[in-house]
């Protein structure tokens, strides 16, 4: 079983991930809301599910780790996000216990195991509560524990909020330390940007010459962002490419096998899967993302080679031109200087399929890319697309047509059926700057589709994820070139 598109069962969802690598295997724990629970507080009463893999491509479903305690206990209303660390043959799972009746509803708890399968909650729970010297009493969650070998201590990062300041700018990353993983002392914040309500799922790691502080922000861009520093204490700086994906790949956490670091997150559902309903917490898991640190500290991500290789069965397709001057050889070429051209690809379907291609545009091409479910038959009146814009050095995942005026923020007229429906308009849906243009001039693209979920990996640098609910029911893909020319090399569909 691949990870992309996985949810525990029909009617269930996958949430925040807690990856851990040990003894040659990837162990992915993740939050799981109750089946069929879409509303707070029922959806918040999450338990912890568990997957295992030795190669990142094939995953085994393991028995759930553990769930909430009795109502009224410190974790009676949910087992929220945390992290796993091994020490002297014992695995320590630090997690957020949620008790909504308490004046301090989120506290830090722990469970231990000797086999990663059977867990025993600590009788000392809760271990850590907010320290009023620095922090408010409501937000106190997502413990990330790591070993500080230089200091000979264990350190913990937490999602928290300062006790004072502008209401939506109090978010901070709190700290605590321990000599034995049992007794903890809370310290002052590691970082407080005054930019967010509460930074979720923080983690800290080093790659190359740089330290990385990663967190997810729901009150602004709904993204997992990172900051870089020469030391684990800062000062923290941003980069042009400062996030791991767009707004639909959230709460990313990573683990390392010693040779590479891999990040995991989820792609959200809309409420009850309604095409026009609000986005909710939880959905399906995305593909693993291998992180790469560039010399200037920029953090990029790519599809791991083993995951790409798992799409090994070729899927037949046929190609037909729509608009423009196309040359149909082994590598399709299109000259669309001063205009727009497209061709349609029939046959690959939408269930667990990957489009793999290398796109070589001329230097001054405005945009080139992939059509995802174009609509209107051969007219291509509307649909979704992935665009590479060489001059702007960016990648865009968006829909066509875009919003035309403020009225379209709430209404989209379906001319074919003569009805008006509510639709959320974000344009572009995902916008990602490229760290650098590929030296070869060819942009490698892997576009994965599994039902309504879409993932795009471009040039081994950026990823863009989204979920398409307003499906036309067609199994058509396509290629396009806008104001320029391009060649599409080694085009293939695989499942």
N, C-alpha and C positions, 0 to 999 in steps of 0.2 A: 504494500500500500504506500502510495506517495503521500507526502504531507499536504501538498497544495489542494485546497478544497475540502479538507477533512473537518468533520464535526462528529461528536461522539455517536449520535444516532439521530434519526428523523425527529424533528421537533426540538433538538437540543442545540447547543452552541458551544464554541470554544472561545475562551477569553485570554487573559494575560498569561504569558509563558514564563516558565522558570527553568531554563535549560541548565544541564549539568553534564560534564564529560568525566567518565571514570572507567578505567580498566578496558579501554578500547571501544567503548560504546557511548553513544549520545543518549542521555536520559532527558526527556522533555516532559516536565510537569506543567499543567496548565489549569487555569480556573474554569469551572464548568457550572453554569447556572442550572437550576432545576428544569427538567423537560417541560416545555409549554408555558414557562413563566416569562412573561413579557413586561410585567409591571413591577416597579419598586413597591414593596420591599421584598417580594418573593424572588425577583431575579437576582437580588443581592445576596441571597443565601447560598453562595457558591460552595462547591466542594472542589477537590483537587484530583484531576485525571492524570493519566500517565501513559506515555508512548516511549518506545525504545528503538534505536537503530544503530547499526554498526557502520553504515556507509552514507547516511543522509538521504539515500534514495528509497530505501525499503524500510517501512516502519511497522512495528508490531504493537498492537493494542494490549496494554497490560491492565491488570485490575486497578481500580481507582486507589489512590494513596490513602486519603482520609477526608472526612467531611466535618460539618459543624458539630458543636457540642449541643447540650440541651439549652432550650430557651432560658435566658437569664444568665448563662455562663458568659465568660469573656469572649468566646468565639461561637456563641449560640446562634447568631444571625448571619454567619458566613465565615468561610476560610478564605481570606483575601491574599493578594500577591505577596511573594517572599523570595527566598533563595535557599540553595542547598550548599553546604560545605562539608568536607570530610576532615576529621581530625582523630588520629590514633585509632583508626579502624571503625570509627562511629560516624554515621552521617547525621548532620544536624540540619533540620529543615526549619528555618525561621520564617514565620508567616504573620500576616495581620489577622488578629482576632477582632471580629465585629460584633458589638453588642449595642444596638441602637437605643436601648433604654438608659445607658450609662451617660454620665456627664462628660466622660472621656470615652466615646464609643469605639475608637480604634486604638488597639494596644498591640504590642509586639509579643508574640508567643513562639513556642518551639515544640517540635516533635523530633524524636530520634529513631534511628534504625541501624541495623547491622547488615541489611541486605537490600535496601532501597524498595522493599516490597511491604514489609510490616512495620508500621510506625506506632510509637507510643508518645502521647502528648506529655509534656513536662508537668509535674505536679506543682511547679512554681509559677505556672502561667497566671497572669501576664507578667512577663519579665521586665518590660520597659514601657513607661508611660511618658507623655510630654512633660518636659521641664518648664514650668511657668516663667523661669528667668528669661527665656528666649522665645518660647513657642506658645501658640494657641492650643486649645484643648480638643479641637474637633478633628483636624486632619493630621494623622500620625500613622503612616502605613508604608508598605512596600519595602521591607528591610532587605538590603543588599549587604552581605557579609563577605569580607575578604581578609586574607592574612597579610599583615604588614611585617614582612620578614626583617626589615631594617630596624623597626622598633620592637620586634618580638611580641607583638600584640595582634589581636583581631579587631578590625574596625567595621563599623556598620554605617551605611548611608540610609536615610529615611526621607520619604516625602512628607513635608511639613509646611506650616505657615508661621510666619513671625506673629508675635502677639500684638504688634503695633504697625501702623502704616496704612497707605491707601488700600481699600478693601480687596481690590483685584490685583494688587502688586505685592502681596505678602508672601508669595510662594518662595520656599527655600529648600535646600537639601541639608537636612539635619545630620548630626554625627553622634556616634557613641563608640566606646571602646571597651574591650574586655581582655583579660589575661587567660581566661579559661572557658569562654563561651557560655558561662553560667551567670556571672555577676557583671553587670554592665553599668557604666557611668556615661551619662548624657553630656555632650559638649556643645559648643556654639556651632552655628551653621558653617558648612564647608563653602557654600555659595548661595548668594541671594541676589538675583539679577534685577529684582523689582520689575519684572516683565510678565509674570504669570500668576494665576490664582493659586495653583499648587502643582509643582513638577512631579509627575508620577513615574514610578518604576525606574528610579535612578540606578546607574551602575558606573563603575570606574575601572579602567584597565589601561595598560600601556601597550602600544604597538610602535615599533621602530623607535624613533627618538621622542615620541610624543605620548602624553597622557590624555585620555579621553574621558570626559564626563558626559554621559548620555542620559537623557530624560525625555519624557513625553508630556506635551502641553495640550490640554483640552480647551483652555479658555481663549486661545488665539487661533493658531493654524490647525489644530488637531493633528499634530505631527510628532514623530520621534526625532528630536534634534540632538546635536552634539556640540560640545565646545572642546577646544584643545589648549594644552598648557605644557610648558617644559618640565613641570613638577606636579606631583599629585595634590599640591596645595594651591595651584594656580600660579599666576593670574590667568583666567579663562578667556579665550578669544574665539570669535566666530570665523568661519570661512564662507566663501561665496556659495559653495555647495555645503549647506549646514544641516541637512536632514537626511534621513535614510530612505524616505519615500514621501508620498503625498499624504493627503488627509484620510486615506482609506487603508492604511497599514499602521496599526497603532500598538503602543506599549511594547516596542521591540526590546528584547533582552538577549544577551549573547553568552556563549561559552567557548572555550578554547581547548583543542586537543594537543596543544604545544607547538603545532606547526601552523595552524590557521585559526581564525576566530570567526564564528558563524552566529548570525543573529536570527531570531524567530519572532513572529508576531501574528496578528490576526486581521482579517478583512471583515468589516462589520456587515451585519444584516440591516435591512430596513425593518421596521416594526411589523411583525406578522407577515413579512415578505411582501408588503404592499408597495407597488411601484412608486407611489407618491407619498408614502408615510415617512416619518422621521427616522433617522439613523439611530440605532441603539447600541449599547455596550454588548460586545460579543458577536461572533459570527463563525467564520471558517478560518482555519489556519492557512497562512501563506507558505510559499516555498522557503526553505532555508536560504539565507543570504550570506555569502562569504564576504567579509569585510577586508578591505585593502587600504593601507595607510600610504599616502603619497609623501614625498620629501617635505612638502610645505605644511604637512599636517592635515590636508584634506582627506576625508574618509569616504571611500567609494564602496560600492557593493556590486557583486556579480552572482550569477547563478552557478552554484558549485558544479564542477565537471561531472561528478557522479550523477547528479540530478538530471543534467542535460542528457547524459548518455542513457539514462533510463527510458527516455523517449526514443526507442530504437525501431519501432515498426513503422515503415513508411505508409502514409495515407495517400491514396491517389486523389488527384484533383485535375480539373480542367480550367483553362484560362480563356477569357473572351474580352475583347476590347469594348470599352464604353465610349470614351472620348479621347481624342488626341492621336498622335503619331507614334505607334508602338511597333517595334521590330521584335518579332517572336522567334528568337533563337534559343540556344541552350541557356542563355542569360538574357531575360527580357530587358529591353532598353526603350526608353521613352524620351522624346524631345518635346518639351512643352514650354519652349521659350515664349514668354509673354502671355501664357495662358495656363489652363488647368487641364489635366488629363488623368484618366483612371482606367483600370482594367479590373474585371471581377474574377474571382477564384471560386469555383463551385466544387463542393464535395467533401471538404474535410470535417464538417460538423462542428460541434461546440463542446463536446464532452471529453475532457481530459486530453486535449490535443495541443501540440506546440508547433508554431510556425517558426522556422529557422531560416535566416537569410542574411546576406551581407549587402548593404546598400551603398553604392558609390555615386554620390551626386557630384555634379560640377561645382566649382567653388562658389559661384554666385547664385546657385539654386535657392529660391525662397524657402521651399519646404518640400519634403519627400517622406513617404512613409506607407503605413498599412491602414487599410479600411477595415473596421471591425463591425460586422453586421450592417452594411449599407442597405438602405431601404428605398422603396419606390421602384422596384424591379430594375430595368436597365437605366432608368433615369437617374438613379442615385440622388434622390431628393433630400435624404437625411441619413443620419447614422452617427457612428463614432469613428474616431481615427487616432492613430499614433503618428505624430509628425516630428521629424528631425529638421531643425532649422539651422543650417550650417553658419549663416552669417550672424545669427543671434547667439550661437553656441548654446542652444537649449533644446530640450525635448518636451513636447506637449502632448498630453492625452486629453481629448476634448470631444464635444459633439458638434454636429452640423445640422441645422443652422444654430448659431449662437444667439443669445438674447438680443433683441432688437431695440427694446426700450424698457423702462421700468415696469410697464404693465406685464411684460413677459416674466417678471420675477414670480408672479403668482398664477398666471394663466398662459396656457399654450393652446392655440386653436388647432384642433384636429380637423383639417378641411375635408378630409376624405369622408368622415362620418358626421361632420357638422356639429361637433360637441366641444365643449371647453372642459379641460381637466387641469387640476392643480399639479404643478411640477416644480421641484426645487431647481433653480438655475444657478450653477456655479460655473464660471467660465474664466480661464480654463479649469477643467476638472483637476488636472495635475499639471504642474509646470516645474521642470527640473533643469537647472543649469548644468552644462557639461563641464567637467574639470579641465578637459583639454580635447582638442580634435585628434582623432586617431592618425598616427603617422602614415598609415597606408592609404588614407583617404576613404577607407571602407568602414562603415558603421555596422558592426554585428548586432543583430536583433534576434532575441528569442521572445516570442509573444505566446504566453500560455493562456488557455481558455478552459475553464471547467464550469459548465453551467453558466451562472450569472457572474462568476468571478473571473477577473482578467488580471494578469501580471505581465509587465513589459520590462525586459532587460535590454539596455542599449549601450553598446560600445564598452562593455565590461566595466561600466562606471555607475550608471544610474538605474533605478528601478521606479516603475510607476504602476500602482495598483488601483483597481476600481471594481465596482460591481454594477452590471447592467441589468436592471429589472424591467425596463420598458422594452422588452424584446419583440422583434417583428415576427419571430417564428421561422425566419429563413436561416439557412446554413451557408450564407455567402460571406466570403472575405473579399479583399481587394488590395490593389496597389494604387498609389497616386503620385503624381509629380506636379508641383505648382511653380510656375515661372522659372523654368530651368530644365535640366535634363539629368537623367540618372540611369544607372544599370543595376539590376537586381541579381546578384550572384548567388549560386548554390541554393536556390529557393527550394524548400522542402517542408512538408507537413509530416509530423510523426506523432505517434501515440504510445 
